[in-house]
């Protein structure tokens, strides 16, 4: 993936989710984004429309 595109996705997630910490993009599978935060936790977000949701929020 292009570093510019990766940075754009990270910034979209940070802004949309209003995260107060940094994240690293690990994997993209369609609308599924796997990221690691600076605490070492791995989190999966799903993009729906122009928003990013945790799996538990989609139920």
PDB file of N, CA, C and O in Angstrom:
ATOM      1  N   UNK A   1       0.840  -1.175   0.000  1.00  0.00           N
ATOM      2  CA  UNK A   1       0.000   0.000   0.000  1.00  0.00           C
ATOM      3  C   UNK A   1       0.889   1.244   0.000  1.00  0.00           C
ATOM      4  O   UNK A   1       1.951   1.266   0.622  1.00  0.00           O
ATOM      5  N   UNK A   2       0.454   2.228  -0.676  1.00  0.00           N
ATOM      6  CA  UNK A   2       1.137   3.507  -0.769  1.00  0.00           C
ATOM      7  C   UNK A   2       1.171   4.172   0.619  1.00  0.00           C
ATOM      8  O   UNK A   2       0.131   4.269   1.270  1.00  0.00           O
ATOM      9  N   UNK A   3       2.339   4.628   1.081  1.00  0.00           N
ATOM     10  CA  UNK A   3       2.428   5.272   2.407  1.00  0.00           C
ATOM     11  C   UNK A   3       1.508   6.482   2.557  1.00  0.00           C
ATOM     12  O   UNK A   3       1.007   6.741   3.651  1.00  0.00           O
ATOM     13  N   UNK A   4       1.284   7.216   1.486  1.00  0.00           N
ATOM     14  CA  UNK A   4       0.382   8.371   1.547  1.00  0.00           C
ATOM     15  C   UNK A   4      -1.052   7.922   1.783  1.00  0.00           C
ATOM     16  O   UNK A   4      -1.775   8.530   2.572  1.00  0.00           O
ATOM     17  N   UNK A   5      -1.464   6.861   1.101  1.00  0.00           N
ATOM     18  CA  UNK A   5      -2.811   6.321   1.279  1.00  0.00           C
ATOM     19  C   UNK A   5      -2.983   5.740   2.682  1.00  0.00           C
ATOM     20  O   UNK A   5      -4.031   5.909   3.305  1.00  0.00           O
ATOM     21  N   UNK A   6      -1.947   5.055   3.174  1.00  0.00           N
ATOM     22  CA  UNK A   6      -1.983   4.485   4.523  1.00  0.00           C
ATOM     23  C   UNK A   6      -2.131   5.599   5.568  1.00  0.00           C
ATOM     24  O   UNK A   6      -2.915   5.476   6.508  1.00  0.00           O
ATOM     25  N   UNK A   7      -1.379   6.672   5.395  1.00  0.00           N
ATOM     26  CA  UNK A   7      -1.460   7.806   6.327  1.00  0.00           C
ATOM     27  C   UNK A   7      -2.850   8.424   6.307  1.00  0.00           C
ATOM     28  O   UNK A   7      -3.378   8.803   7.353  1.00  0.00           O
ATOM     29  N   UNK A   8      -3.445   8.528   5.123  1.00  0.00           N
ATOM     30  CA  UNK A   8      -4.796   9.091   4.989  1.00  0.00           C
ATOM     31  C   UNK A   8      -5.813   8.239   5.748  1.00  0.00           C
ATOM     32  O   UNK A   8      -6.676   8.775   6.444  1.00  0.00           O
ATOM     33  N   UNK A   9      -5.716   6.914   5.616  1.00  0.00           N
ATOM     34  CA  UNK A   9      -6.635   6.005   6.312  1.00  0.00           C
ATOM     35  C   UNK A   9      -6.468   6.138   7.819  1.00  0.00           C
ATOM     36  O   UNK A   9      -7.456   6.208   8.549  1.00  0.00           O
ATOM     37  N   UNK A  10      -5.229   6.173   8.288  1.00  0.00           N
ATOM     38  CA  UNK A  10      -4.970   6.315   9.721  1.00  0.00           C
ATOM     39  C   UNK A  10      -5.566   7.614  10.239  1.00  0.00           C
ATOM     40  O   UNK A  10      -6.206   7.626  11.291  1.00  0.00           O
ATOM     41  N   UNK A  11      -5.363   8.704   9.513  1.00  0.00           N
ATOM     42  CA  UNK A  11      -5.902   9.995   9.939  1.00  0.00           C
ATOM     43  C   UNK A  11      -7.424   9.990   9.953  1.00  0.00           C
ATOM     44  O   UNK A  11      -8.036  10.585  10.840  1.00  0.00           O
ATOM     45  N   UNK A  12      -8.048   9.317   8.971  1.00  0.00           N
ATOM     46  CA  UNK A  12      -9.513   9.204   8.944  1.00  0.00           C
ATOM     47  C   UNK A  12     -10.026   8.462  10.167  1.00  0.00           C
ATOM     48  O   UNK A  12     -10.999   8.890  10.788  1.00  0.00           O
ATOM     49  N   UNK A  13      -9.382   7.354  10.517  1.00  0.00           N
ATOM     50  CA  UNK A  13      -9.809   6.572  11.683  1.00  0.00           C
ATOM     51  C   UNK A  13      -9.624   7.392  12.960  1.00  0.00           C
ATOM     52  O   UNK A  13     -10.521   7.442  13.802  1.00  0.00           O
ATOM     53  N   UNK A  14      -8.469   8.031  13.103  1.00  0.00           N
ATOM     54  CA  UNK A  14      -8.201   8.830  14.307  1.00  0.00           C
ATOM     55  C   UNK A  14      -9.216   9.952  14.463  1.00  0.00           C
ATOM     56  O   UNK A  14      -9.712  10.194  15.564  1.00  0.00           O
ATOM     57  N   UNK A  15      -9.525  10.631  13.380  1.00  0.00           N
ATOM     58  CA  UNK A  15     -10.468  11.743  13.439  1.00  0.00           C
ATOM     59  C   UNK A  15     -11.890  11.248  13.661  1.00  0.00           C
ATOM     60  O   UNK A  15     -12.617  11.793  14.492  1.00  0.00           O
ATOM     61  N   UNK A  16     -12.291  10.215  12.920  1.00  0.00           N
ATOM     62  CA  UNK A  16     -13.644   9.690  13.018  1.00  0.00           C
ATOM     63  C   UNK A  16     -13.930   9.110  14.396  1.00  0.00           C
ATOM     64  O   UNK A  16     -15.001   9.336  14.960  1.00  0.00           O
ATOM     65  N   UNK A  17     -12.978   8.365  14.935  1.00  0.00           N
ATOM     66  CA  UNK A  17     -13.156   7.721  16.234  1.00  0.00           C
ATOM     67  C   UNK A  17     -12.728   8.621  17.392  1.00  0.00           C
ATOM     68  O   UNK A  17     -12.950   8.282  18.555  1.00  0.00           O
ATOM     69  N   UNK A  18     -12.112   9.775  17.081  1.00  0.00           N
ATOM     70  CA  UNK A  18     -11.617  10.720  18.089  1.00  0.00           C
ATOM     71  C   UNK A  18     -10.680  10.036  19.081  1.00  0.00           C
ATOM     72  O   UNK A  18     -10.824  10.170  20.297  1.00  0.00           O
ATOM     73  N   UNK A  19      -9.728   9.309  18.535  1.00  0.00           N
ATOM     74  CA  UNK A  19      -8.788   8.558  19.357  1.00  0.00           C
ATOM     75  C   UNK A  19      -7.683   9.468  19.889  1.00  0.00           C
ATOM     76  O   UNK A  19      -7.111  10.250  19.129  1.00  0.00           O
ATOM     77  N   UNK A  20      -7.376   9.376  21.186  1.00  0.00           N
ATOM     78  CA  UNK A  20      -6.331  10.227  21.774  1.00  0.00           C
ATOM     79  C   UNK A  20      -4.943   9.580  21.733  1.00  0.00           C
ATOM     80  O   UNK A  20      -4.025  10.036  22.414  1.00  0.00           O
ATOM     81  N   UNK A  21      -4.793   8.532  20.946  1.00  0.00           N
ATOM     82  CA  UNK A  21      -3.516   7.820  20.870  1.00  0.00           C
ATOM     83  C   UNK A  21      -3.213   7.490  19.416  1.00  0.00           C
ATOM     84  O   UNK A  21      -4.083   7.608  18.554  1.00  0.00           O
ATOM     85  N   UNK A  22      -2.000   7.084  19.149  1.00  0.00           N
ATOM     86  CA  UNK A  22      -1.607   6.761  17.777  1.00  0.00           C
ATOM     87  C   UNK A  22      -1.950   5.312  17.444  1.00  0.00           C
ATOM     88  O   UNK A  22      -2.089   4.466  18.327  1.00  0.00           O
ATOM     89  N   UNK A  23      -2.081   5.053  16.150  1.00  0.00           N
ATOM     90  CA  UNK A  23      -2.359   3.703  15.677  1.00  0.00           C
ATOM     91  C   UNK A  23      -1.463   3.403  14.476  1.00  0.00           C
ATOM     92  O   UNK A  23      -0.953   4.300  13.805  1.00  0.00           O
ATOM     93  N   UNK A  24      -1.296   2.109  14.237  1.00  0.00           N
ATOM     94  CA  UNK A  24      -0.526   1.618  13.096  1.00  0.00           C
ATOM     95  C   UNK A  24      -1.432   0.684  12.305  1.00  0.00           C
ATOM     96  O   UNK A  24      -2.035  -0.227  12.872  1.00  0.00           O
ATOM     97  N   UNK A  25      -1.528   0.901  11.022  1.00  0.00           N
ATOM     98  CA  UNK A  25      -2.353   0.067  10.156  1.00  0.00           C
ATOM     99  C   UNK A  25      -1.625  -1.236   9.866  1.00  0.00           C
ATOM    100  O   UNK A  25      -0.523  -1.223   9.319  1.00  0.00           O
ATOM    101  N   UNK A  26      -2.237  -2.370  10.231  1.00  0.00           N
ATOM    102  CA  UNK A  26      -1.613  -3.674  10.036  1.00  0.00           C
ATOM    103  C   UNK A  26      -2.119  -4.395   8.796  1.00  0.00           C
ATOM    104  O   UNK A  26      -1.336  -5.000   8.064  1.00  0.00           O
ATOM    105  N   UNK A  27      -3.450  -4.333   8.553  1.00  0.00           N
ATOM    106  CA  UNK A  27      -4.024  -5.111   7.461  1.00  0.00           C
ATOM    107  C   UNK A  27      -5.335  -4.484   7.000  1.00  0.00           C
ATOM    108  O   UNK A  27      -6.068  -3.888   7.789  1.00  0.00           O
ATOM    109  N   UNK A  28      -5.610  -4.628   5.722  1.00  0.00           N
ATOM    110  CA  UNK A  28      -6.880  -4.191   5.151  1.00  0.00           C
ATOM    111  C   UNK A  28      -7.456  -5.338   4.352  1.00  0.00           C
ATOM    112  O   UNK A  28      -6.787  -5.901   3.485  1.00  0.00           O
ATOM    113  N   UNK A  29      -8.701  -5.685   4.644  1.00  0.00           N
ATOM    114  CA  UNK A  29      -9.428  -6.719   3.899  1.00  0.00           C
ATOM    115  C   UNK A  29     -10.790  -6.141   3.544  1.00  0.00           C
ATOM    116  O   UNK A  29     -11.731  -6.237   4.332  1.00  0.00           O
ATOM    117  N   UNK A  30     -10.900  -5.543   2.364  1.00  0.00           N
ATOM    118  CA  UNK A  30     -12.155  -4.904   1.968  1.00  0.00           C
ATOM    119  C   UNK A  30     -12.437  -3.716   2.863  1.00  0.00           C
ATOM    120  O   UNK A  30     -11.686  -2.740   2.862  1.00  0.00           O
ATOM    121  N   UNK A  31     -13.527  -3.792   3.632  1.00  0.00           N
ATOM    122  CA  UNK A  31     -13.909  -2.719   4.560  1.00  0.00           C
ATOM    123  C   UNK A  31     -13.470  -3.007   5.992  1.00  0.00           C
ATOM    124  O   UNK A  31     -13.925  -2.339   6.921  1.00  0.00           O
ATOM    125  N   UNK A  32     -12.602  -3.981   6.180  1.00  0.00           N
ATOM    126  CA  UNK A  32     -12.115  -4.385   7.502  1.00  0.00           C
ATOM    127  C   UNK A  32     -10.670  -3.893   7.668  1.00  0.00           C
ATOM    128  O   UNK A  32      -9.786  -4.258   6.892  1.00  0.00           O
ATOM    129  N   UNK A  33     -10.447  -3.058   8.695  1.00  0.00           N
ATOM    130  CA  UNK A  33      -9.129  -2.468   8.944  1.00  0.00           C
ATOM    131  C   UNK A  33      -8.610  -2.951  10.290  1.00  0.00           C
ATOM    132  O   UNK A  33      -9.234  -2.701  11.321  1.00  0.00           O
ATOM    133  N   UNK A  34      -7.493  -3.630  10.288  1.00  0.00           N
ATOM    134  CA  UNK A  34      -6.867  -4.094  11.515  1.00  0.00           C
ATOM    135  C   UNK A  34      -5.747  -3.127  11.865  1.00  0.00           C
ATOM    136  O   UNK A  34      -4.850  -2.877  11.061  1.00  0.00           O
ATOM    137  N   UNK A  35      -5.814  -2.584  13.083  1.00  0.00           N
ATOM    138  CA  UNK A  35      -4.820  -1.614  13.530  1.00  0.00           C
ATOM    139  C   UNK A  35      -4.273  -2.028  14.903  1.00  0.00           C
ATOM    140  O   UNK A  35      -4.895  -2.796  15.638  1.00  0.00           O
ATOM    141  N   UNK A  36      -3.107  -1.501  15.215  1.00  0.00           N
ATOM    142  CA  UNK A  36      -2.509  -1.697  16.539  1.00  0.00           C
ATOM    143  C   UNK A  36      -2.334  -0.315  17.138  1.00  0.00           C
ATOM    144  O   UNK A  36      -1.809   0.590  16.490  1.00  0.00           O
ATOM    145  N   UNK A  37      -2.783  -0.152  18.396  1.00  0.00           N
ATOM    146  CA  UNK A  37      -2.609   1.147  19.041  1.00  0.00           C
ATOM    147  C   UNK A  37      -1.274   1.188  19.779  1.00  0.00           C
ATOM    148  O   UNK A  37      -0.581   0.175  19.880  1.00  0.00           O
ATOM    149  N   UNK A  38      -0.922   2.358  20.291  1.00  0.00           N
ATOM    150  CA  UNK A  38       0.391   2.492  20.926  1.00  0.00           C
ATOM    151  C   UNK A  38       0.469   1.771  22.270  1.00  0.00           C
ATOM    152  O   UNK A  38       1.527   1.770  22.900  1.00  0.00           O
ATOM    153  N   UNK A  39      -0.629   1.156  22.723  1.00  0.00           N
ATOM    154  CA  UNK A  39      -0.609   0.336  23.934  1.00  0.00           C
ATOM    155  C   UNK A  39      -0.342  -1.127  23.600  1.00  0.00           C
ATOM    156  O   UNK A  39      -0.193  -1.955  24.498  1.00  0.00           O
ATOM    157  N   UNK A  40      -0.280  -1.448  22.300  1.00  0.00           N
ATOM    158  CA  UNK A  40       0.001  -2.806  21.863  1.00  0.00           C
ATOM    159  C   UNK A  40      -1.227  -3.647  21.584  1.00  0.00           C
ATOM    160  O   UNK A  40      -1.100  -4.817  21.224  1.00  0.00           O
ATOM    161  N   UNK A  41      -2.420  -3.076  21.741  1.00  0.00           N
ATOM    162  CA  UNK A  41      -3.654  -3.816  21.478  1.00  0.00           C
ATOM    163  C   UNK A  41      -3.999  -3.777  19.995  1.00  0.00           C
ATOM    164  O   UNK A  41      -3.806  -2.761  19.327  1.00  0.00           O
ATOM    165  N   UNK A  42      -4.505  -4.884  19.495  1.00  0.00           N
ATOM    166  CA  UNK A  42      -4.956  -4.957  18.114  1.00  0.00           C
ATOM    167  C   UNK A  42      -6.465  -4.772  18.090  1.00  0.00           C
ATOM    168  O   UNK A  42      -7.193  -5.430  18.834  1.00  0.00           O
ATOM    169  N   UNK A  43      -6.931  -3.870  17.227  1.00  0.00           N
ATOM    170  CA  UNK A  43      -8.345  -3.531  17.128  1.00  0.00           C
ATOM    171  C   UNK A  43      -8.757  -3.629  15.668  1.00  0.00           C
ATOM    172  O   UNK A  43      -7.988  -3.278  14.774  1.00  0.00           O
ATOM    173  N   UNK A  44      -9.987  -4.112  15.428  1.00  0.00           N
ATOM    174  CA  UNK A  44     -10.511  -4.216  14.075  1.00  0.00           C
ATOM    175  C   UNK A  44     -11.651  -3.215  13.917  1.00  0.00           C
ATOM    176  O   UNK A  44     -12.591  -3.196  14.712  1.00  0.00           O
ATOM    177  N   UNK A  45     -11.554  -2.384  12.881  1.00  0.00           N
ATOM    178  CA  UNK A  45     -12.606  -1.430  12.551  1.00  0.00           C
ATOM    179  C   UNK A  45     -13.205  -1.816  11.217  1.00  0.00           C
ATOM    180  O   UNK A  45     -12.511  -2.327  10.337  1.00  0.00           O
ATOM    181  N   UNK A  46     -14.501  -1.571  11.068  1.00  0.00           N
ATOM    182  CA  UNK A  46     -15.196  -1.789   9.815  1.00  0.00           C
ATOM    183  C   UNK A  46     -15.667  -0.444   9.298  1.00  0.00           C
ATOM    184  O   UNK A  46     -16.249   0.347  10.042  1.00  0.00           O
ATOM    185  N   UNK A  47     -15.417  -0.186   8.028  1.00  0.00           N
ATOM    186  CA  UNK A  47     -15.850   1.077   7.439  1.00  0.00           C
ATOM    187  C   UNK A  47     -17.221   0.867   6.832  1.00  0.00           C
ATOM    188  O   UNK A  47     -17.415  -0.003   5.983  1.00  0.00           O
ATOM    189  N   UNK A  48     -18.172   1.679   7.279  1.00  0.00           N
ATOM    190  CA  UNK A  48     -19.530   1.636   6.755  1.00  0.00           C
ATOM    191  C   UNK A  48     -19.915   3.072   6.440  1.00  0.00           C
ATOM    192  O   UNK A  48     -19.881   3.931   7.321  1.00  0.00           O
ATOM    193  N   UNK A  49     -20.277   3.338   5.204  1.00  0.00           N
ATOM    194  CA  UNK A  49     -20.479   4.698   4.703  1.00  0.00           C
ATOM    195  C   UNK A  49     -19.159   5.429   4.872  1.00  0.00           C
ATOM    196  O   UNK A  49     -18.156   4.988   4.311  1.00  0.00           O
ATOM    197  N   UNK A  50     -19.110   6.516   5.612  1.00  0.00           N
ATOM    198  CA  UNK A  50     -17.853   7.228   5.843  1.00  0.00           C
ATOM    199  C   UNK A  50     -17.428   7.144   7.300  1.00  0.00           C
ATOM    200  O   UNK A  50     -16.641   7.971   7.761  1.00  0.00           O
ATOM    201  N   UNK A  51     -17.936   6.157   8.032  1.00  0.00           N
ATOM    202  CA  UNK A  51     -17.631   6.004   9.452  1.00  0.00           C
ATOM    203  C   UNK A  51     -16.912   4.688   9.700  1.00  0.00           C
ATOM    204  O   UNK A  51     -17.010   3.744   8.916  1.00  0.00           O
ATOM    205  N   UNK A  52     -16.192   4.649  10.807  1.00  0.00           N
ATOM    206  CA  UNK A  52     -15.471   3.438  11.217  1.00  0.00           C
ATOM    207  C   UNK A  52     -16.091   2.921  12.506  1.00  0.00           C
ATOM    208  O   UNK A  52     -16.251   3.670  13.470  1.00  0.00           O
ATOM    209  N   UNK A  53     -16.435   1.647  12.519  1.00  0.00           N
ATOM    210  CA  UNK A  53     -17.105   1.035  13.656  1.00  0.00           C
ATOM    211  C   UNK A  53     -16.336  -0.173  14.154  1.00  0.00           C
ATOM    212  O   UNK A  53     -15.690  -0.878  13.378  1.00  0.00           O
ATOM    213  N   UNK A  54     -16.413  -0.405  15.462  1.00  0.00           N
ATOM    214  CA  UNK A  54     -15.935  -1.661  16.025  1.00  0.00           C
ATOM    215  C   UNK A  54     -16.941  -2.729  15.686  1.00  0.00           C
ATOM    216  O   UNK A  54     -18.109  -2.424  15.447  1.00  0.00           O
ATOM    217  N   UNK A  55     -16.515  -3.977  15.657  1.00  0.00           N
ATOM    218  CA  UNK A  55     -17.411  -5.078  15.315  1.00  0.00           C
ATOM    219  C   UNK A  55     -18.623  -5.107  16.251  1.00  0.00           C
ATOM    220  O   UNK A  55     -19.742  -5.347  15.799  1.00  0.00           O
ATOM    221  N   UNK A  56     -18.413  -4.867  17.540  1.00  0.00           N
ATOM    222  CA  UNK A  56     -19.513  -4.914  18.513  1.00  0.00           C
ATOM    223  C   UNK A  56     -20.530  -3.806  18.280  1.00  0.00           C
ATOM    224  O   UNK A  56     -21.680  -3.942  18.699  1.00  0.00           O
ATOM    225  N   UNK A  57     -20.150  -2.726  17.633  1.00  0.00           N
ATOM    226  CA  UNK A  57     -21.071  -1.625  17.370  1.00  0.00           C
ATOM    227  C   UNK A  57     -21.975  -1.887  16.175  1.00  0.00           C
ATOM    228  O   UNK A  57     -22.972  -1.190  15.989  1.00  0.00           O
ATOM    229  N   UNK A  58     -21.642  -2.872  15.374  1.00  0.00           N
ATOM    230  CA  UNK A  58     -22.443  -3.176  14.186  1.00  0.00           C
ATOM    231  C   UNK A  58     -23.622  -4.081  14.491  1.00  0.00           C
ATOM    232  O   UNK A  58     -24.529  -4.209  13.669  1.00  0.00           O
ATOM    233  N   UNK A  59     -23.627  -4.699  15.637  1.00  0.00           N
ATOM    234  CA  UNK A  59     -24.741  -5.620  16.003  1.00  0.00           C
ATOM    235  C   UNK A  59     -25.973  -4.867  16.415  1.00  0.00           C
ATOM    236  O   UNK A  59     -26.987  -5.480  16.749  1.00  0.00           O
TER     237      UNK A  59
END
